[in-house]
Amino acid sequence: MKKVVILSALVATFAFSAEVQWGHGTIDLKGGFLGLDKTISDDVDTYSLVENHKNIFSSNWFYSYDITLIDSKKIKQMQKNYNIGASKANSFISKLGIKNSYITIPELEYRISGADVGFALGYDILHNSESDYLGVGIYTGVSAPYIKSKKSVSRTVNANLAMANYFKDSKTEFLTYKIGVGVYAQKSLNDMVSIYGNSAYAYQRANITNDYIKADFDVDGSYFEVGAGLKFHVIKADAGILSPRLYGTVGWKYRKWNVDDVALNISGISALKTPKSDMEFSTNTFTVGIGYSF
């Protein structure tokens, strides 16, 4: 229900202001999964519908929203990081009386996709114009990323050991609800160019599911974002209540999701123990966009 209310409120704002934004950069993933004790990275693309700051009529009250789709390339976790787990699996197999058989933990691939939605309602403590302000607000939203995992290499010594039964493709889904505070600012450099920046920090509650390993649990965590850039005013006019503006942006955006005490053993081998650890993933992108407001 909360997700529906937030999305409905965002849709209602599109007629007044919106910016279409594309970003490209890197995505980092660490922790949570079996053996993932080091940060792994690859490229990521983001596609966003954004309004960094829009005053409500002529008041100092404002709203802000950001709807972003995330799509990463495959992030590979090298096999050497699983040596300890492989050793435990070999010991377990030996206890079963299976001779000359061992498991080599395969190289794994992760791909992160999904959506992130943020909305803020706040008040400008300083407001000179649409291009000169400093505001603070209540930030809330939902995130729905998912991580697809698959093995890219597998080896067995004995055909009787069916490695095909282990490390099957799986999908770990997250649904997080977040609430916190945000800070939003913009300063005009001249009539055509402004510099802007914003940040938000929020507590988040995440539900994590993975059907393959029958995982379904809730954890606490945090969310942080910060961004900055230049805004170029192509059309800028003041006409009373309606002030049409057409603009372009170039900028930078960093997002980080952190959830506490996660242990996901996607091997399918119960002998492999995965200690709980903080799990985090983040995106660091450069962005370009075009938008309008009235």
C-alpha positions in Angstrom: 0.0 0.0 0.0 2.8 2.4 0.9 4.5 1.7 -2.5 1.2 2.5 -4.3 0.7 5.8 -2.5 4.2 7.0 -3.2 4.1 6.0 -6.9 0.7 7.7 -7.3 2.0 10.9 -5.8 5.0 10.8 -8.1 2.9 10.3 -11.2 0.7 13.3 -10.2 3.8 15.6 -10.3 5.0 14.7 -13.8 2.7 17.3 -15.5 4.5 20.0 -13.6 8.1 19.0 -13.8 10.4 16.2 -14.8 13.9 15.4 -16.0 14.9 12.3 -18.0 18.4 11.3 -17.0 20.8 8.6 -18.1 23.8 7.5 -16.0 26.9 5.3 -16.6 29.5 4.2 -14.1 30.4 1.4 -11.8 28.6 -0.8 -9.3 30.2 -2.5 -6.3 29.0 -5.6 -4.4 30.3 -7.0 -1.1 29.2 -9.4 1.5 26.1 -11.5 2.1 26.8 -14.3 -0.3 29.0 -17.4 0.3 32.7 -16.4 0.0 32.0 -12.8 -1.0 34.4 -11.2 1.4 35.9 -8.8 -1.1 34.4 -6.0 -3.1 33.7 -6.9 -6.8 32.8 -4.3 -9.4 31.7 -3.8 -13.0 29.8 -1.3 -15.2 26.3 -0.2 -14.6 23.7 1.9 -16.4 20.9 3.9 -14.8 17.7 5.4 -16.3 16.0 8.0 -14.2 13.0 10.3 -14.0 14.0 13.1 -11.7 12.9 16.4 -10.1 15.6 17.5 -7.7 13.6 20.4 -6.3 10.2 22.0 -7.2 8.5 24.6 -5.0 4.8 24.2 -4.5 3.2 27.2 -6.1 4.9 30.3 -4.6 5.6 28.9 -1.2 8.8 27.8 0.4 7.5 24.2 0.5 9.0 21.9 -2.1 8.9 18.3 -3.3 11.6 16.2 -4.9 11.5 12.7 -6.5 13.8 10.3 -8.2 12.7 7.1 -10.0 15.7 5.1 -11.2 16.1 1.7 -13.0 19.4 0.0 -12.5 21.0 -2.5 -14.8 24.6 -3.8 -14.3 26.8 -6.1 -16.3 27.9 -9.4 -14.9 30.1 -9.1 -11.9 32.4 -12.1 -11.4 33.6 -13.4 -8.1 36.8 -15.3 -8.6 37.1 -18.9 -7.6 40.1 -18.4 -5.3 37.9 -16.6 -2.7 36.1 -19.8 -2.1 39.1 -22.0 -1.1 38.1 -22.3 2.5 34.5 -23.3 1.6 35.8 -25.9 -1.0 38.0 -27.5 1.6 35.1 -27.9 4.0 33.0 -29.4 1.2 35.8 -31.9 0.4 36.0 -32.9 4.0 32.2 -33.5 4.1 32.3 -35.6 1.0 35.1 -37.8 2.4 32.9 -38.5 5.5 30.3 -39.9 3.1 32.8 -42.5 1.9 33.0 -41.1 -1.6 36.5 -41.8 -2.9 38.6 -39.6 -5.3 35.9 -37.0 -5.5 36.0 -33.3 -4.7 34.2 -30.1 -5.4 35.9 -27.2 -6.9 33.8 -24.1 -6.1 32.9 -22.5 -9.4 33.5 -19.0 -10.5 30.2 -17.1 -9.8 28.6 -14.3 -11.7 26.2 -11.7 -10.2 24.0 -9.3 -12.1 22.2 -6.5 -10.3 19.0 -4.9 -11.7 15.9 -3.3 -10.3 14.3 0.0 -9.3 14.9 2.6 -6.7 12.3 5.3 -5.8 12.8 8.3 -3.6 10.5 11.1 -2.6 11.0 14.1 -0.4 8.7 16.8 1.0 10.5 19.8 2.6 10.9 23.5 3.3 13.4 26.0 1.9 15.2 27.6 4.9 16.8 29.9 2.3 15.0 30.9 -0.9 15.9 33.6 -3.3 14.5 32.1 -6.5 13.9 28.8 -8.3 17.7 28.7 -8.9 18.9 29.8 -5.5 17.8 27.9 -2.5 18.7 25.6 0.5 16.1 23.2 1.7 15.7 20.3 4.1 13.0 17.7 4.0 11.7 14.3 5.0 12.9 11.6 2.6 11.1 8.3 2.0 10.9 5.7 -0.7 11.2 2.1 -1.7 13.9 0.0 -3.4 13.4 -3.2 -5.3 16.7 -4.5 -6.6 17.4 -8.1 -7.4 20.7 -10.1 -7.8 20.9 -12.9 -10.3 23.6 -15.5 -9.5 25.0 -18.2 -11.7 28.1 -20.3 -12.1 30.3 -19.6 -15.0 32.9 -22.5 -14.5 32.5 -25.9 -12.8 34.7 -28.9 -12.6 34.4 -32.4 -11.1 36.9 -35.2 -10.9 34.4 -38.0 -10.5 31.3 -38.2 -12.7 29.4 -39.7 -9.8 29.5 -36.4 -8.2 26.8 -34.4 -10.0 27.9 -30.8 -9.7 24.9 -29.9 -11.8 22.9 -30.3 -8.7 24.8 -27.5 -7.0 25.2 -23.7 -7.5 22.1 -23.5 -9.7 21.0 -20.2 -11.1 19.2 -18.2 -8.5 17.6 -14.8 -7.9 17.9 -12.9 -4.6 15.2 -10.2 -4.4 15.2 -7.2 -2.1 12.3 -5.0 -1.1 13.3 -2.1 1.2 11.3 0.7 2.8 13.3 3.7 3.8 12.7 6.9 5.7 15.2 9.7 6.6 16.2 13.3 5.9 17.4 15.1 2.8 19.2 18.3 2.0 18.8 20.1 -1.3 20.6 23.2 -2.6 21.2 25.1 -5.8 23.1 28.3 -6.6 23.0 30.3 -9.9 26.4 31.1 -11.4 24.8 33.4 -14.0 21.5 33.7 -15.9 22.1 30.5 -17.8 24.1 28.1 -15.5 23.5 26.9 -11.9 25.3 24.4 -9.7 23.2 22.0 -7.6 23.7 19.4 -5.0 21.6 17.1 -2.8 22.0 14.3 -0.3 19.8 11.9 1.7 20.4 9.5 4.6 17.7 7.0 5.6 17.0 4.0 7.8 15.8 1.1 5.7 14.0 -2.2 6.5 14.7 -4.9 3.9 12.9 -8.1 3.1 15.2 -10.6 1.3 14.0 -13.7 -0.5 15.7 -16.4 -2.6 13.5 -19.3 -3.7 16.4 -21.7 -4.5 17.7 -21.7 -0.9 14.2 -21.0 0.6 15.3 -17.8 2.2 12.8 -15.2 3.3 13.8 -12.9 6.1 13.8 -9.2 7.2 16.9 -7.2 8.2 17.7 -3.6 9.1 20.0 -1.3 7.2 20.7 2.1 5.9 20.6 4.0 2.6 22.7 7.0 1.5 22.8 9.1 -1.6 24.6 12.2 -2.7 24.7 14.0 -6.0 25.9 17.2 -7.6 26.1 18.8 -11.0 25.6 21.7 -13.4 22.2 22.8 -14.7 22.0 24.7 -18.0 18.9 26.8 -18.5 17.9 26.7 -22.2 14.6 28.5 -21.6 14.0 30.4 -18.4 10.9 32.7 -18.1 8.9 34.1 -15.2 5.1 34.4 -15.9 3.4 34.6 -12.5 2.3 31.2 -11.2 3.7 29.3 -14.2 7.4 29.8 -15.0 8.3 27.7 -18.0 11.8 26.3 -18.0 13.7 23.9 -20.2 17.1 22.8 -19.0 19.9 20.3 -19.4 22.1 18.8 -16.7 25.5 17.0 -16.3 26.3 15.6 -12.9 27.4 12.8 -10.6 25.3 10.5 -8.4 26.4 8.0 -5.7 24.0 5.6 -4.0 24.7 3.0 -1.3 22.5 0.3 0.2 23.6 -1.5 3.4 21.8 -4.3 5.2 23.0 -6.0 8.3 23.7 -9.6 9.2 23.0 -11.4 5.9 24.2 -15.0 5.1 23.2 -16.4 1.7 24.5 -19.9 0.9 23.6 -20.3 -2.8 25.7 -23.5 -3.2 23.0 -25.9 -2.2 25.6 -27.7 0.0 24.6 -27.5 3.6 28.1 -28.3 4.8 29.3 -25.0 3.5 28.7 -22.5 6.3 28.2 -18.8 5.5 28.9 -16.4 8.4 26.6 -13.5 8.6 28.1 -10.2 7.5 26.9 -6.7 6.4 26.0 -6.7 2.8 26.3 -3.6 0.7 26.1 -2.6 -2.9 26.6 0.9 -4.4 26.5 2.7 -7.7 28.8 5.6 -8.7 27.6 7.2 -12.0 28.1 10.2 -14.1 24.8 11.5 -15.5 23.3 13.6 -18.3 19.7 14.7 -18.5 17.1 17.0 -20.0 14.1 18.4 -18.2 11.3 20.9 -18.0 9.2 22.6 -15.3 6.3 25.0 -15.2 
